[in-house]
């Protein structure tokens, strides 16, 4: 059942399309009321269905599924205000950006604070391959099945895609076929500007770091003090944070500070070799991974005009915006006040004396929060079948923690109510995306999942079983015809992820995402392998071609699994490791889920572990940055390798976000472009966008 438009013939009563026992839940003036199933309720539904049918053409499912963008452009979305009403969002909690998207206020959580959370479901996958798994498509498909087919209350929570992969090799992240977020052009491009806000905030902080290096190298202590404090008539609020950090009085007249106190306050004395804060951009530009900055004539001269190189002229680099710690802060924050504290305590470097230097030390915490003030609100969109979607944050799972925002999930869990479903997606394979969902996101949100859906395809598992992966792999008979031998060699990757997710105490449902080349025997092999590994259910789904109806059996399996989890008094969600163990013990615990024999550390990583332990950061969870294509740090190793070693080459302290980023192997923080990037196909025909996929 799709979301319904408000009908003047029935006042302000909005029928919510889900069942609760033998009753229908309705909202009148924002207050939940039980309305017994009867003639009046049935007539009300008929009125609303007729009005919707008269204003929004029904989705036409073609036997030959067009391109993703063609499907999206064939759908007439409901006005976003109607989607909001159907989800239970009050008009005062909605801030429209046009007619197809809107920001949603965090006040929804306050209004519904007394309502019990719904079921919490995460969608993950096997290690991805060039054959594709369709995890985003499955996420949307199962939600359409829950909402539009089964009539359950559901909200999908997914990440905003980076424009880097959209114009590079991966394409968009709206889902595909008849299971996607619409309009997909809006979703995959600028949306409501959150990623641009992160880019602006990140780079303002980067500029502040290097400007401070320059000014401290070219000014005396007294000049720094005078320009920072006395010429500006005293200490502003962010300066008082630094005073408290240094143990200095926040009420003393600036003129009464001693020379030592003035120096301690004004001179950060940043050691350039310890700077971990890079500039960012939302583009796959490999040539900015390493750059030299401060090479302009004005930056190479002292105020007296003498040729002089300052510490601000240094080797630096760029990351992709979605790898910025500010993106991680957005994804893990709970409200504006929490965001302000997290942004202020982000560590960007250490002083020559080994003291941490934070964004607040640079006077930046407040300004960063102002730039991010609107970005903290999730963006409401809809699926092909008009079920509601909250889009928010977009950290990659291979180089960041790979999950959408805490606030979006919290809002969704309240909106759907006790019997509803919040379905969120974790990036890439379960070894990185789901692991970080469980051990990082759930720690900070306080939300406990009951079910994990693991997505796999026959052809991807064949690739894990040794099938070719080079150019032209699609034409190889291994993929175009039945091959049970290769498939049986590859199902071990799926089985590994099933067992890994079971460690967390949740129910596990495997979704076999159907391709037209799959045979019944192949699908049965995958399902049987999943059940043998401990999956609670394994189901074939054909949502790409058939929308929610194609994922009906999958949705039913999810409903059953969640119901059993809630009904079982012994069912309990678990973390992989306690926070009070050492950094190395946490890393080893995660490495063992990769089937690794051990962990090795570079000399730089060893020094960073020692420094972070002394600073008290050893109680943070760890966020492993590694290739998504393998359980190892070698992307060419498919299946389930054993006996390998995970090499940690660098560790960055994302103190504001609340984790330590462990950079493993040769993973890069900015992807590159392929020989033929996706942007070749993107163009305009009149005012219509074409070529996105």
N, C-alpha and C positions, 0 to 999 in steps of 0.2 A: 504494500500500500504506500503510495507516495505522499509527500507532505501536502497539506490542504490549504487553500486560500481562505482568508477570513470572509465570511458571508454576511452581508448586511441583513439578510432575511432571518438570521439566527443570532443577531446581536454580536457580542464579543466572545461567544463561546467557540473555542478552537478544539476540534477533535484531534487527539494525538493517536497516531496509528500504531498502537500496540496493545496486546491483550495482557490482562493481569487476572488470571483465573477466569471467572465468568463475568468479569467487569471490564469496562473500557475506562481508561484514564482520560480525563479532560482537564482543561485549564480555563478558568474564568477569572479574569482580573488577576492572574498570576497565582491563584490559590488552587491546589490540587483538590478535585472533587471526584468522588466515585459516582458513576452514573450506571445504573443497572442496565444490562442488555435488554432491550425491549423495542417496541415499535418506534418510540420517539428517537432513540439513538440511531436506529437503522435509517429512519427518514432523514435525520440530520446528516448522516454519512452520504446518503444519496444526493442531497442538495449540494454538499461540498464537492463531491466527485463530479457532478454535472457542471458546476461552475468552473472547476479546474479544467475539465475536458474542453470547455468552450473557449478557454483562453490560452492553453498550452497544448500544442499538438502532441499526440502520443509518440513515443520512441518507436521507430520502425527498424526491426532487426532483419537485416539482409542476410541471405544465406552465404553470399560471398562478402566477407567482412571488409569494408573499405579501410583506408589508412586511418591512423588514430586521429589526425587532424580533420579528416573528412567526416568521421563519426561525430567528433565534437561539434563541427559546424552544421551538422544535420539536426542537432538537438536544440530545441528552444528551452533555455533554462527558465525555471520559475524566478520571479522577482526575488531578490535576496531577502527582502522583508518578509515574504511569505515563508521562505525556508527557515528564517529565524523564528517566526511564530510557531511553525510546526515543531521546532526543536524546544520550544518553551523559553526563548530569549525575549525579554521585555523590550519594548521600543526604546526605552531610556538606556538600555544596555547595548544598543546597536549604533554603529557609526558607519553609514554606507559610503563606499567608494564606488560611485556609479550604481548600476542596477544588478551587477552579478557578483559582487563581493562586498564585505563589510568587516570592520574591526569589531571585536566583541569585548566589552568591559569585563574586568576581573570581578566586578561587583556581583556577577551571577553567583559566585561562590558564597558570598555573604548572604544573599537572599535565600539560597537553598542549603544553608549550612546545616539545618536540622534534618535534611533528607539523607537517607543511607545511600552510599555509593553503589553503582551498578557493577556488573562483572567486568573485569579488566583483562583484556586479551592482547598479547603481543604477537605480531607476525614476523617471522625470521625466515632464513633459508639455508640451503646447502652452500658450500663455497661456490661463488659464481663462476661461470665460464662464458666463453664467447657464444655458446649455444643459447644462453638466456634461461632465466628461471621464472620471470613474471611475478616477482614478489609484490610490487606495487599494484599490479593488476589484480592479484589475488586478494590483497587487502581491500581494495575497492569492491571486488566481486563478492566477497563474503559479507561485506557490510550491506551491499544492495540486496543480497539474499536475506539477511537478517531483517532489514527494514522493509523493503518493497515486496519481498516474496512471503516471508513468514510473519510480517506485521509486528516485529519487535521494535522497541525503541533503541536506536543505535546512533552513535556519533563516531565518525572516523577521524583519527588524529594523525596527520602525516607532516613530513618536513617540506619546507619550501626548497625547490631545486636551485642549485647554483647555475648561473649562465655559462660557467666554464664548460662542464660536460654537455649542456644543452647545445652549444655551438661546436663542441668537440667531437668526441667519439661515442658517448653513451646516449645522447639525446635527452629528452625530457623525462620527468618522473611522475606524470599524472596518472599512470596506469596505461591501459591500452584496450583497443577494440571497444566492446560495449561495457567495459568496466574501467571507467576513468573519471577524473575530476574535470568538470567543464565550467567555463570555456578553457580548453587546455592551453591556448595561446596566452591567456591572462595568467594562468597558473605558472607556466614555464618561463615567463619573462619577468617583468618588474614587480608584478603583484602589487603590494601596497608599500613597497620601498624599504622593507626591513633590512635586506642585505646591503642596500646602499647606505643606510644609517650606520650599520656596523662598520662598513668600509671607512666612512667619514670619521667615526669615533676612533677607530683603531689608528688611522693615519695621523690624526691630531695628536694622539699620545706619542706616536713615533717621532713626530716633529718636535714635541716638547722635550723628549729625551736628548735628541741631538743638539737642539738649541741650548739646553742646559749645559751640555758638555762644552759647547763653544763659549758660552758666556763665562763659565767657571774658569776656562783656560785663558781668558783675556781680561778678567777683572779681579780686583783685590777683594778680600773678604768684606771690607768696609763698603766698597762700591756695590757688591751684591746685596748686602744688608740694606743699604740705603734705598736701592731701586726696588727691592722686594717689599720692604716694610715701611720705612720712614717716609718716602715720597708718596706712598699710598695711604698714609695716616693710620697705620697700625695693622693688626692681624685680621684677616678675613676668616670665616669659619673653617675652611679647609686647612689653613695654616695652623689653626689651633689644634687640629688633629695631629699635625707633625710635632707641635710643642708637647702634647701629651705623650706621644711616642718617645720623645727625648727626655721626658721627666721634667720639663720646664714649665714654669707658671704661664697660664693663659690669661691672667689678669694683670700682670706686671706691665708697667709702662715700658715701651720699647727702648726708651732712652736709658733705662736702668739695667739693661742686659749687659753682662760682661763681654769682653772680647771673645773669650772661649765659647760662651753661649751663642754669640752672634755667628761665629764661624760654624758651630755645630748645626745651627738652624739653616743657614744660608748655603752652605757648601755640601752638596750631596756626595761629591767626590766619587762619582761613578767610575768603576773599572770597566772600560769599553769591552774588554775580552769576556765579560760576564753578561753582556746584554743579550737577552733572549727574546726581545720584542721586535718582530719584523713588521715592515709595511705589508699591506695586503691589497689585492685586487680580485674582482670576480671574473677572472679570465684565465684560461689555461695558457700561460706564457712562460715557458721553460727558461727563457733567457733572462728572467728576473730572479731566478733562484739565488744567484750570487751577483752582487753589484758593488761598485765603489761609490760612496756618497761623499758629499762635501768637497767636490772637485771644482766648484765654481770659483772665479777669481776673488769674490768678496769673502768666501769661506776659507780661503788660503792666506788671508792677510790679517795681521793683528790690527787693532785700532790705530796704531802709529804708522801703518802702511808697510811694515816690514814683512817680507815673505816668511810665513810661518805656518806650519801644518799643525792644526789642533786635533785633539782626540775625536772631534766630530767628523773629520775626514778619515773614513774607515771602511773596511769591508763590511757589507751588510747583505740583506736579502729580502725577498718577498715571499709570503705565503698566499695561498688562495683564501679569500675572505671567510669561507666556511670553516677554515682551520683556526681563525682568530679566537683567542680566549674570550673575547666579547661575545662571539656567537655562542660559546659554551655557557657563558654567564646568562645570556638570554634564555637558553634552553633549560637551565637548572634553577633559575630564580623563582621566587614565589610571590613577590610583590615589589612595588617601587622602592620601598625602604630597604628591602633585602638586596635589590639590584644595586642601590647606591652603595651599600656596604661592600658587596662583592667587587664592584668596579673599582672602588677605592683601594682595596687591599691586593689588587693584582700586582704581582712582583714582576718587575721588568729588568732588574739587574741587581748586582751587589756592589757595595762600595769597596775601595781598596782595603778597608779594614774588615771586610767580610759581612757588613750589615746589609740587610735586604733594602732595596729601594722600590717603593710602591708608587702606584698612580697618585695616591693622595700626597706622597712626599713631593711629587711634581706639581701639586695643586690641581690635579685633573679630575678627581672623582666626581665632583658636582657637574662639571661641563659634560663629561661622558654620559652621565645619567640624563641630562637634558636632551642630548642628541638621541638617546634611546627611549625617551618617555613614551612615544606612541608605539614604538616597536614591541613593547611588552604585551600589547594586546594581540591575541590570535586573530587570524583572518578567516571569516566564514565563507565557504563556497558550497558546492553541491556536486553530487555524482550524476552520471547519465540518467539514473532513475530517481533523481531529486532527493536522495538521502543526504543529511547534512555532513559537512566536512570542516574540521578546524585545521588550518594550515599554519604552522608556526615553527620558526627556527629551522636550521638546515645543516647541522654539523655532519661532515662525512664520517663514516664509521671506520675507515682505514686510517685516517690521520687525526680524528677527533672522536667524540663519544657516540656519534651516529644515531641520535634519537631526537624526535620532536620535543616540544617544550613540556615541562612539568605543569605549567598553568593551563595549557590546553587540555591535558588529560584530566586535571582536577575539575575544570569546568564541565567537561564531557561526562565524567562520572556522576556529577550532581544532576546534570540535565536529563540523563537517561533514567535515573532512579534505580531503585533496588533490583528490579527485574530486567533492566536494560543492559546495553553492552557498549563499552568504550573499547574500540579496536585501534591499536596503534601499531606502527611499523618500525622495526629496528633495521638499520642499514646492513647491506651485504649479508654474509653468512652468519649463522648463529654463533660462530666462534668469536666474532668481534662485536657485531651489532647487538645480539641478544645478551651476550656476556656483560656488555656495558649498560644495557637496559637494566639488568638484574642488579649489578653490583654498584653502579653509579646513580642512575636515574631513580631507581626505586628507593635507594638510601635517602636521597634528598627530598623526594616527593612524599614519602610515607605511604604511598599507594601499593597495595599488594596484589600482584597478578594471580590469576587462577588458571590460565591456560596459555600455552604457546603453540602457534601454528607454524609448522616448518614446511616451506614450499620447495618442491623439487619437480624436475621434468625428466622424462625418459631420455631425451637427447643429451641433457647436461650430465646425467649420470653415466651415459655411454662415454662421454668425454672423460669423466673421472675414471672410467674403466679402461682407458687406453685408446679411445677413438681419436682420430686426427683433429687437430685444433688450428692448423695453419690456414692460409688462404684457400678459399674454395671448399672448406670443410662441409658446407651445406650440401654439396653435390655428391659427397661420399656415400656409398650404399650402406655404410654402417648406420647412418641417420635416416636414410630414405626408406629403408626396409627393416623388417624384424631381425634383431640380432640379440638373442637372449644371453649368449655367452659374454659378450662385451658388457652388457647391462649388469649381469650378475657380478662382474668384477668391480663395477662402479658404485653399486648400492651401499658399499661400506662407508662412503662419505656421508650419505643420509643417515645411516645407522649411528655413526659417530655423533652427529648433531642431536639425534633423538636422545641418546644416552647422556650427552652433556646437559641438555635442558632438563632432563629428569632429575639431575642433581639438585636443582633448585626447588624441588617439591611440587612443581606445577604439573597440571595435566598437559599432555602433548598430543596434538592432532596433526597428522601429515596430510598436506594437500598435494595431490599429483596434478599439476597444471597441464591439461591436455593439449597436445598438438595434433594436427590432422594426420601426421605420419605414424602416430602411436598405434600399436595393435593392442587388442584386449589382453593377450598373453603378456605383453611387456608391462602394461599397467598393473596386472595382477602380481608380477614379480616384485615391483616396487612396493605395492601395498603390503605384500607378505613380509618383505624384508623390514619394513617399518614396524610392523606388529611384532616381529621376532626381536627387534631391538628395544621393545618396551613401549611403543606408542600406544596411546589409549584408543586411537582410531586412525584409519588411513583411508582417504576418500579421493576419488577422481573428481575433478571440477573442470567445467567447460565454460567459465564465465566470460572469457575473452570473446567468444562467439555468441553466447546466449545471455549475457548479463547475469542478474541475480538468480534467475531461474536455473542457470547452468551451475550455480554454486549452492543450490538448495540443500543437497545432501551434506555438503561441507558445513554449512551454517547449522544444520541440525546436529551434526557431530560436535560442534563448538558449544551449542546450547546444552547438550547432554553433559559434556565434559565440565562445563562451568557449574552446572547444577550439582553434579556429583562432588566436585571440589567443595562447594559451599555446604553440602549436606554431611560431609565426612568430618567428624570432630578431630580426627587425627591429621587431616591435611594441613600442611603448614609450609609457607614459602620460606626458603632459606637463602642466605648469602653464601658466596663461595669461600670467603675468608673474613676474619674479624679485622677491624681497623687497627687494633692495638698491636698487631704483629709488625715485623720489620718490613721495609720497602722490598728487600730481596725476597722475603717469604711470600709477600703478596704477588710479586712478579712470577715466582716459581709456581704458585697455585694456579695462576692463569695459564702459564706455559704448559702445565700438565694437561690442561683441557685441550691443548693443541697436540697431545700425544708426544710431547717433547721429552727428551731424556734429561735436559738440564738447560741452564742459562749461562751465557758468558757476557762479560761487561767490558767495554772499552775503558782505557784509563780515564777519559773525560767523564764517562758515566759513573765510575767509581768515585771520582772527586765530587761530582754532583750529589751522589747519594750521601756522602759524608756531610756535605754542606747543608743539604736539606734536612738531614736527621738532626744536626745541631740546631737548625732553625725551628724545629718542631713540626716540620711538614711530613714527617714519616707516618703520621696517623691518617693521612689522606688515602683514598682509594687510588688505584693505578689505572691508567688508560693506555692500553697498548696500541701503538701506531705501527701497523704491519700490513703486508700485502693481503688483499682480500681473496686472492685467487687460490690460496693454499693454506693448509694448517701450519706450514713452515714459513720461513721468511724468503723462500725461493718460489716465485709465482709459477714456475714450471712444474712443480711437484704436485700432482693430482692425487685423488683418492685419500688414503689415510697413511701417510708416511710415518715411520717410527724410528727412534734412535737419533733424531736430529736435535740440534742445539739452537736455541733462540739467542741471537746476538743483540744486545742492547747497546747502541752506539752513543746515545744522548738521552738525557732526561730533562724535561722542562717542567718547572713548577707552576702549574695553573692554579694559584692559590685562591684567586677570586672565584673561579669556576668550582674549585674544590677537588682537584685531582692532580696526579703527577703523570705527565705524558711521557711514555717510554718509547722512544723512536728506535725501531728494530730494523735490522738488515739495511736494504737500500731504498726504503720507502721515501718518496719525495713529497714535500709539503706544497708543491705546485705541480699539477699534472701538465703534461705537454700535449701539443696538438698532433694528430696523425697526419699522414700524407694527404689524405682527402677528408678534411673535417666536415662536420655536419652543416657548417654555415654555407657550403656550396649550394645546398638545396633550398635555403630559406630566402623568400622573396615576397613581393607583394603582387597580387593580381587585382588591380583597382585598389580597393581598400582592404581586401581580404588577404590575410597572411597564409602563405603556402610553404610547405617543405619542412615544418617542424615534425618531429617523430618521437 
